[in-house]
């Protein structure tokens, strides 16, 4: 059993990860500000191994107290996504970047960090060339820039694994509809159509439950994987926005999508990613894009509004 601190543990990812960590017998403390009023961890409250603290990752006294006896820290707390970061740029820097510096300064050398970073840090890739962990990070959004800085700070601790996450999809108790696969599937079900801007832009995707599996894999293989970054995505899902729409249409035949000849996507990311490095450690994703779309169709039969976005 490990003692684990998960900051932002009531969020989209933490709401899947924390219950699984508890099922595996670990002692988990979650620090979360509950900015969205979510009740996503209620099922965990019956566990004697679960502790919950309502607070701010930027508060030194809180962080110093909570990390004291922990074996692992999973810093999930962040202002996530380019739109959310642009709305409050000060918060984006202080939560995504400054809080990581505070955390690293509060840890002992033997304490371990597994940090999720967005692979949007690759920015705009070269056509037809997969981004690897050796590809220079060239973030183009404030979100990407703060997360790249956070990765640098976390890696400076010297006992760290960085997971560079592809665009995540799938259902969670703290649902987000603003993520691309989730968003397009929701629109296909509720609106039956979508106008796509710059539909050739590509990115990589990964199911939220495979992200949880990647964390657990990193814990189990920490000594051989530490002090490295790993792309976490589906090799079968390096898709353009138009290709994603076509995949969704396979399951929702009435879905109509059109590419606009004018207008721009504010998110200029455009790259394909290799996940070979993580695969060589023995990790294989268990959930396909098709699995996720079918899951989301059932999810959006239940969810009927858009309060589950970050903006």
N, C-alpha and C positions, 0 to 999 in steps of 0.2 A: 504494500500500500504506500502510495506517495501522497505527500501533502502538497496541494496545488492551489495557487491563487489565480483566478481568472478575472481579469478586469474587463468590464463590459460584458459580463457573462450572461446578462438577460437579453442580449441582442439577437439578431438573426442567426448568427453562427453559434453563439454560446447556448442558445436555447435547445440546440441539438447536441452540442458537445458536452455540456455539463451533466445532463442526465446519463449519458453514456459513461462518463468518467465515474459517476457514482455507482452505476451498475457493475463496473469493473472492480469496485471496492476501494477506490481512492477517497481521500478526505479532501473536499473541495470547498474553498471559500470564494464567493463571488463578491466583487465590488462593482456596483453599478449605480448610476445617477437616476435611472428610470425616467429618462427625459420624455419617453413616449407613453408613459403611464401603463406599460405592458405588465401583464401578469403571467408571463411565459414560463416561469420557474415554479409555479405553485405545486406541481407534482413532486418537486424535489424536497419540499419542506418537511415531509414525513421522515426523511432520511437523517439519521443521527450523524452521518458523515458530511452533512451539508450545512454550511454557514453562509449567511447573507449580510452584507453591509451596504447601506445606502450612503454613497459618498462620491467624492470627486477625485479622479486619478491625478489631478494637479495639486492636491493637498499633501504637503510633505509629511505631516504628522500621521495622516491616515496611511500613506504608503509605507512609511518606515515601520509602523506597528504591524501591518498586515504581512509584510514580506519576511519578517524576522525568522520564522521557523519553517519556511516553505522550501520544498525540494525543487519544485518547478513553478515558473510564472508564465502564464499565457496572456500576454497583453493584447486583448481584443478591443479594448475601449478605443474608439476613434470617431471622428466625424467622417462618415463614409460616403464616397462618391463625389464627383466633380461638382454637381449642382449644389449639394449641401455645403461643401467647402466654400463655394463662391458666395453663398448667402451670408456666411459669417466667417470671414477670412481669419480674424483674430482667434476665434475658437479653434479653427482648423489647425493653426500653427501650435497653439498652446496644448491642445489635446493630443494631436497626432505626433507632434515632434517634441515639444518641451516636456511633456509628461513621460516620454520614453527616456529622456536624459535624466529626469528625477528618479525613475525606476532603476536605471542602470547604476546610478550613484548610490542607491540604497541597498544594493545586493552584495553579498559576499561572493568571492571568486568561485566557490564550489556550487553555488545555486545556479540552476539551469533555466534558460529562456527558450521557449518556442514561440516565435513571433510570426503572425500572418501579415504578409505584405502583398499589395496588388501587383500583378504583372503589367499593369498599365504604365509602370515605370519605363517600359521599353519604348513607349511613345509611338513613333512611326517607324516601322521596320522596313527592311529592304525587300522588294517584291520577290516572292518565291523563296526567300531565305528564312529558315526558322530561327527565332531568337532562342539562344541557350543562356545558361547562367553566366557565360563569359561575354555575352553581348553587352556593350556599354548601355547603361541606363540613361535614357534621354526623356524624362517625363515632360509632358507638355501642359498638364493641368496642375493647379495648386495641390489638389488631392495627391496626384502622383508624386509631386516634389516632396511633400511632407512625409509620405510613406517611404520614399527612398532615403530621406534623411533619418527616419526612424530605424530603418534597417541598418544603416551605417552605425548608428548609436548602439543598437542592440548587439551587433557583431563585435563592437569594440569591447564588450564585456568578456569575450573570450571563452564563453561556455554557452553558445547560442546556435540554434538552428532557425533559419529563415525559410518560411514557406511562401513562395511567390504565387499567390492564388490567381487562377483564371477567373473570368466572370462567373460567379456562383449562381446556381439555379436550384429550384426545388422548394418544397413546403417546409415551414418552420412555425412553431407556436408564436414567435415574434416575426410574423410574415413581412416580407418586403415585396412590393409589386413593381418598384422602380428599376429592378435589375432586368437586363435585356430579355432573357428568355421568359422570365416571369411576366414582364410587361407585355411582350408581343403575344404570349399565349392568352393573357387576360383580355387584351384588345380583340383577339380573334374570337373569343367566346362572347364577350359583352357587346362589342361594336360591330363585329364581323368584317371590319376592314381596317387598313392602316396605310398611311402615306409615309414612305421611307425616304429619308434624305441620305444621299451619298451611300447607296446600298452596297457598294463594292467594298466598303471598309470591313476588314476582317478582325476577328479576335478569337480567343480560345475560351472554352467553357468547362465547368466542373460542377458535379452535384454536391449539394451541401453535406450530404451524409458521407461522401468520399473525402470531403475536407476534414470531417471529424475522424475518419479512418486514417488520414494522413497524420493528424496530430498524435494519435495513439501509436501509429507506426514509428513516428519520430521518437516518442518516449521510449519505446521498446528497443530502439536501435540507436539511442542517443550517442553512445561513445564512438560508434563508427561513422555517424553522420554529422557530428557537431562541427561548428565553425564553418558551415557551408550553407549556401542558399540552394533551394530546389524549386523548380517550376512544378506546380500542381495543376494539371489539366488533363483533358481527354485528347489524345492524339487524333481520335476520329472526329473531333469537333473543333477544328480550325476553320470556321465558317464566316462568310460574309453575312451581312444583315439580310440580303435577299435569299441566300441559301438557307438561313435560319427560318425565314418566312415559308419557304417551300417545304421544309421539314414539318413545320407546324400544320401546314395545309394538308399534309398526308393524313392527319388525325382529325382535322376540322375542315372538310371539303368546301364548306360555304365561305371560308375565309378568303377575302379579296385583299391583295396588297399591290400597291402601285409605287413606283419610284418617281419622285418629283424631279423634273428637269431643272428646277431652280431651288434655291435655299441651301443652307448648310447645316450640318450636324455640329452642335457646339462641342461635342466630344470627338476630337480628331484622331483618336487612337486607331491604328491600322497596322496589324502585325499578325504573324503566325508564330506558334511557340512549339519548341521541342520539350517533351517531358521525360526524355530518355534517362537523364541523370537519376531522377527519383525511381524510375522503373528498375534501374540496375541495383538499387538497394533492396528490391523484393516487393515493392508496392505496385499493386494493380488496381485501378478503379473498378468498382463493382456496379456502378450505375451509369447507364448510357443516357445520351440526350433523349432518345426515344422514351426511356423509362421516365425521365423527368417530365416530359410533355404530357404523358398519360397521367402521371401523378398530379400535375397542375390542373388538368381538366377537371379532375375530381375535386381538387382544392377550391377552384373557382365556382364550383357548384355550391359550395358552402359560403365563401366570401363574396360579398356583393357590393363592396364599396372600395374606395382607394385610400382609406386611412392608413394603410400599411406601407406607405412609402416613407422615405426620409425627408422629402420636400413636398 
